[in-house]
Amino acid sequence: MNVLNPLSLSMAIALTLTPWIVTASPQAAARAVAPQVATPAASNVTPVADDAQRVLALEGAWNVRTFAGLQGRNGPIPATAFVRTADLSRLTAADRDRLAAAGVKLDIDLRTGDELQQSPDVLANDARFDYQRISLMGTEKMDLQKMMTSFPDSLGAAYVQWLGSNQPQFRDVFQRIAAQQDGAVLYHCTAGKDRTGIISGILLDLAGVPRADIVHNYAISAHYLEGQPKDSAMNVQMMALIKQHPEIARKMAGMGGTAPENMEMFLDALHAQYGGAAGYLKAVGLSEEEIHALQVRLGQAG
């Protein structure tokens, strides 16, 4: 059995979360460079009527949602607690105004330095928002060929490995959230589905949201990412690499969506290895006071 180097895995994940991989269907991804290869249909999930209350419609960002109305163990999560989203480099002035009106005070950017350089976060230069970048993958530079060839066999397997290999970064993210006393906390990566999805999964598990609702909240990201632009410099590099190595397309074609089983696998590991979100947060170094602060923000301290 091949054992993935944690850094190689981290770097691999960072690249796979670009808009091209996220928004292209598995079939389209394979056809782009290897039309002879048949790929299975994506098992993505369509939102239901109740999901509409959580959507913040912005002109220049995709997959922008709150946790409004999701039921925790002590009641619904406040709409003003969190905003999860994808890349923020295309926000309009009206978009920034809407996020400010929604109460956003802190913007946590989960991306690498390379991603930031290629797609600057617009909120970083807006005085109404505090900006904090914490690369959840623990790396800033990316070797494209090494990343693609090192990627694990499923997104779910990658998520599980993050729990162990990137604990200092998870600690930093959740400690920064716990320290925020007012306003909504926004966090994002490039596609808002993988790094952002895992942070969301831990928060919702901490709140006591039913497992099925956590999985659904993750699985609908692919729907909300339809139409996200795919013209980044990183995507150009990726396409060139895939043309040279068609086997990469075969491997990556099935990893672009948000299949429910990815989050199922992650939650299984979270509970089997740590007893759930609270146990994980303790394991990575959060204090009882910090965990309580997160529960207060989630509306579940009682």
C-alpha positions as CSV (number, residue, x, y, z in Angstrom):
1,M,0.0,0.0,0.0
2,N,1.3,3.4,-0.9
3,V,1.4,5.9,2.0
4,L,0.9,9.5,0.9
5,N,3.3,12.1,2.3
6,P,1.1,14.6,4.3
7,L,2.7,17.6,2.6
8,S,2.2,16.1,-0.9
9,L,-1.4,15.4,0.0
10,S,-1.9,18.9,1.3
11,M,-0.5,20.4,-1.8
12,A,-2.5,18.1,-4.0
13,I,-5.7,19.2,-2.3
14,A,-4.9,22.8,-2.6
15,L,-4.8,22.6,-6.4
16,T,-7.8,20.3,-6.9
17,L,-10.0,22.9,-5.4
18,T,-9.7,25.3,-8.3
19,P,-12.9,26.3,-10.2
20,W,-12.1,24.2,-13.3
21,I,-12.0,21.0,-11.3
22,V,-15.0,22.0,-9.3
23,T,-17.3,23.2,-12.0
24,A,-16.4,20.9,-14.8
25,S,-18.5,17.7,-14.8
26,P,-16.6,14.4,-14.5
27,Q,-17.6,13.7,-18.1
28,A,-16.4,17.0,-19.4
29,A,-13.1,16.8,-17.5
30,A,-12.3,13.5,-19.1
31,R,-13.5,14.5,-22.6
32,A,-11.3,17.6,-22.5
33,V,-8.1,15.5,-22.7
34,A,-9.1,11.8,-23.0
35,P,-12.3,11.4,-25.0
36,Q,-12.0,7.7,-25.2
37,V,-12.3,7.3,-21.4
38,A,-15.8,6.7,-20.0
39,T,-16.5,8.2,-16.6
40,P,-19.3,7.7,-14.1
41,A,-22.0,10.2,-13.6
42,A,-21.5,12.6,-10.7
43,S,-23.6,11.9,-7.6
44,N,-24.2,15.6,-6.7
45,V,-27.3,16.7,-4.8
46,T,-29.9,19.4,-5.8
47,P,-30.9,21.9,-3.1
48,V,-34.4,21.8,-1.6
49,A,-36.7,24.7,-0.8
50,D,-35.5,25.1,2.7
51,D,-31.9,25.7,1.4
52,A,-33.0,29.0,-0.2
53,Q,-33.1,30.9,3.1
54,R,-29.3,30.3,3.5
55,V,-28.2,31.7,0.1
56,L,-26.7,35.1,-0.2
57,A,-26.9,36.0,-3.9
58,L,-23.8,37.9,-4.9
59,E,-22.9,39.0,-8.4
60,G,-19.2,38.2,-8.1
61,A,-19.1,35.1,-5.8
62,W,-20.5,31.6,-5.9
63,N,-21.7,29.1,-3.2
64,V,-22.3,31.9,-0.7
65,R,-24.4,30.6,2.2
66,T,-25.1,31.0,5.9
67,F,-26.3,28.3,8.4
68,A,-29.6,30.1,8.9
69,G,-32.3,27.8,10.3
70,L,-30.1,24.7,10.5
71,Q,-31.2,23.0,13.8
72,G,-28.6,22.3,16.4
73,R,-29.1,20.5,19.7
74,N,-30.3,23.7,21.4
75,G,-32.2,25.4,18.6
76,P,-31.5,26.9,15.2
77,I,-28.1,28.4,14.3
78,P,-28.3,32.2,14.0
79,A,-28.2,33.6,10.4
80,T,-25.5,36.1,11.6
81,A,-23.1,33.4,12.8
82,F,-21.2,32.4,9.7
83,V,-21.0,32.9,5.9
84,R,-19.3,30.2,3.8
85,T,-18.3,31.0,0.3
86,A,-15.9,30.4,-2.7
87,D,-13.3,32.8,-4.1
88,L,-13.9,36.5,-3.5
89,S,-11.6,38.0,-6.1
90,R,-14.6,39.1,-8.3
91,L,-16.7,40.8,-5.7
92,T,-18.4,44.0,-6.9
93,A,-18.8,47.1,-4.7
94,A,-22.5,46.1,-4.2
95,D,-21.4,42.6,-3.1
96,R,-19.1,44.1,-0.5
97,D,-21.9,46.3,0.7
98,R,-24.2,43.3,1.0
99,L,-21.7,41.4,3.0
100,A,-21.2,44.3,5.4
101,A,-25.0,44.7,5.7
102,A,-25.2,41.0,6.6
103,G,-22.9,41.7,9.5
104,V,-19.7,40.2,8.3
105,K,-16.7,41.5,10.3
106,L,-14.0,38.8,9.8
107,D,-12.9,37.2,6.6
108,I,-10.8,34.0,7.0
109,D,-9.1,33.0,3.7
110,L,-8.2,29.3,3.8
111,R,-6.2,29.4,0.5
112,T,-2.4,29.1,-0.2
113,G,-0.2,32.0,-1.0
114,D,-0.2,30.9,-4.7
115,E,-3.9,31.1,-4.8
116,L,-4.0,34.5,-3.2
117,Q,-1.5,35.9,-5.7
118,Q,-3.5,34.6,-8.6
119,S,-6.9,35.7,-7.2
120,P,-6.6,38.4,-4.5
121,D,-9.3,38.5,-1.9
122,V,-11.2,41.8,-2.5
123,L,-12.2,42.1,1.2
124,A,-8.6,42.3,2.3
125,N,-8.5,45.9,1.2
126,D,-11.9,47.0,2.6
127,A,-11.6,48.6,6.0
128,R,-15.0,47.3,7.1
129,F,-13.6,43.7,7.3
130,D,-10.8,42.2,9.3
131,Y,-8.8,39.8,7.0
132,Q,-6.9,36.7,8.1
133,R,-5.3,34.2,5.8
134,I,-4.6,30.7,7.2
135,S,-3.6,28.2,4.6
136,L,-5.5,25.2,5.8
137,M,-3.2,22.9,3.8
138,G,-0.1,24.2,5.6
139,T,1.7,25.0,2.3
140,E,2.1,28.1,0.2
141,K,3.7,26.8,-3.0
142,M,2.4,24.2,-5.3
143,D,4.2,21.7,-7.6
144,L,1.4,20.9,-10.1
145,Q,2.7,17.6,-11.4
146,K,3.5,16.3,-8.0
147,M,0.2,17.4,-6.6
148,M,-1.9,15.7,-9.3
149,T,0.0,12.4,-9.2
150,S,-0.1,12.3,-5.4
151,F,-3.8,12.9,-5.0
152,P,-5.6,10.1,-3.1
153,D,-8.3,7.9,-4.6
154,S,-11.3,9.9,-3.3
155,L,-12.0,13.3,-1.8
156,G,-13.4,11.6,1.3
157,A,-10.1,9.9,1.9
158,A,-8.3,13.2,1.5
159,Y,-10.6,14.9,4.0
160,V,-9.9,12.2,6.6
161,Q,-6.2,12.6,6.1
162,W,-6.5,16.4,6.7
163,L,-7.8,15.7,10.2
164,G,-4.4,14.2,11.2
165,S,-1.9,15.9,9.0
166,N,-3.1,19.5,9.3
167,Q,-4.0,19.9,12.9
168,P,-2.0,23.1,13.5
169,Q,-3.9,24.8,10.7
170,F,-7.3,23.6,12.0
171,R,-6.4,24.9,15.4
172,D,-5.4,28.3,14.1
173,V,-8.7,28.6,12.1
174,F,-10.9,27.7,15.0
175,Q,-9.0,29.7,17.5
176,R,-9.3,32.8,15.3
177,I,-13.1,32.2,15.0
178,A,-13.4,31.7,18.8
179,A,-11.6,35.0,19.4
180,Q,-14.1,37.0,17.2
181,Q,-16.5,38.7,19.6
182,D,-18.9,40.4,17.2
183,G,-20.4,40.2,13.7
184,A,-20.5,37.3,11.3
185,V,-17.4,35.2,10.4
186,L,-16.9,34.6,6.7
187,Y,-14.5,31.8,5.6
188,H,-13.7,30.6,2.1
189,C,-11.3,28.8,-0.2
190,T,-11.3,28.8,-4.0
191,A,-14.4,26.7,-4.7
192,G,-15.9,26.8,-1.2
193,K,-16.6,23.1,-1.2
194,D,-13.6,21.2,0.2
195,R,-11.5,23.2,2.7
196,T,-14.6,25.3,3.4
197,G,-16.8,22.2,3.5
198,I,-14.7,20.5,6.1
199,I,-14.6,23.6,8.3
200,S,-18.4,23.7,7.9
201,G,-18.7,20.0,8.8
202,I,-16.8,20.5,12.0
203,L,-18.9,23.5,13.0
204,L,-22.2,21.9,12.3
205,D,-21.2,18.7,14.1
206,L,-20.2,20.8,17.1
207,A,-23.6,22.5,17.0
208,G,-25.3,19.1,17.1
209,V,-26.9,19.4,13.6
210,P,-28.2,16.1,12.5
211,R,-25.8,14.1,10.4
212,A,-28.1,14.0,7.3
213,D,-28.3,17.8,7.3
214,I,-24.5,18.2,7.6
215,V,-24.1,15.8,4.6
216,H,-26.7,17.6,2.6
217,N,-25.2,21.0,3.4
218,Y,-21.9,19.8,1.9
219,A,-23.4,17.9,-1.0
220,I,-25.3,20.9,-2.5
221,S,-22.1,22.9,-3.1
222,A,-21.6,21.5,-6.6
223,H,-25.0,22.9,-7.6
224,Y,-24.2,26.4,-6.3
225,L,-20.9,26.4,-8.1
226,E,-22.4,26.0,-11.5
227,G,-21.3,29.0,-13.6
228,Q,-18.2,29.9,-11.5
229,P,-15.5,31.2,-13.9
230,K,-12.8,28.8,-14.9
231,D,-10.2,31.2,-16.4
232,S,-7.7,31.4,-13.6
233,A,-3.9,31.2,-14.3
234,M,-3.8,28.0,-12.2
235,N,-6.4,26.4,-14.5
236,V,-4.3,27.2,-17.5
237,Q,-1.4,25.4,-15.9
238,M,-3.6,22.5,-15.0
239,M,-4.9,22.0,-18.4
240,A,-1.4,22.1,-19.9
241,L,-0.3,19.4,-17.4
242,I,-3.3,17.2,-18.1
243,K,-2.6,17.3,-21.8
244,Q,0.8,16.0,-21.1
245,H,-0.5,13.4,-18.6
246,P,-3.9,12.1,-19.6
247,E,-3.9,9.6,-16.7
248,I,-4.3,12.6,-14.4
249,A,-7.6,13.5,-16.1
250,R,-8.9,9.9,-15.6
251,K,-8.1,10.2,-11.9
252,M,-9.4,13.7,-11.3
253,A,-12.6,13.4,-13.4
254,G,-14.5,11.8,-10.5
255,M,-13.3,14.3,-7.9
256,G,-14.9,17.5,-9.1
257,G,-18.2,17.3,-7.3
258,T,-19.5,17.1,-3.8
259,A,-20.8,13.5,-3.6
260,P,-22.4,12.8,-0.2
261,E,-20.2,9.9,0.5
262,N,-17.2,12.3,0.9
263,M,-18.7,14.0,3.9
264,E,-20.1,10.6,5.2
265,M,-16.5,9.3,5.3
266,F,-15.2,12.4,7.0
267,L,-17.9,12.4,9.7
268,D,-17.3,8.6,10.3
269,A,-13.6,9.4,10.9
270,L,-14.3,12.5,13.0
271,H,-16.4,10.4,15.4
272,A,-14.5,7.2,15.3
273,Q,-11.1,8.8,15.9
274,Y,-12.0,11.8,18.1
275,G,-15.6,11.3,19.4
276,G,-16.9,14.2,17.3
277,A,-16.1,17.8,16.7
278,A,-15.6,18.8,20.4
279,G,-13.2,16.0,20.9
280,Y,-11.3,16.9,17.7
281,L,-11.0,20.6,18.8
282,K,-9.7,19.6,22.1
283,A,-7.2,17.2,20.4
284,V,-5.8,20.0,18.2
285,G,-5.3,22.4,21.1
286,L,-8.5,24.5,21.7
287,S,-9.3,25.2,25.3
288,E,-12.7,24.6,26.9
289,E,-13.3,28.4,26.8
290,E,-12.6,28.6,23.1
291,I,-14.9,25.6,22.3
292,H,-17.6,27.3,24.4
293,A,-17.1,30.5,22.4
294,L,-17.7,28.6,19.2
295,Q,-20.9,27.0,20.7
296,V,-22.1,30.5,21.7
297,R,-21.6,31.8,18.2
298,L,-23.5,28.7,16.9
299,G,-26.4,29.5,19.3
300,Q,-25.8,26.2,21.2
301,A,-24.4,27.2,24.5
302,G,-27.0,26.2,27.1
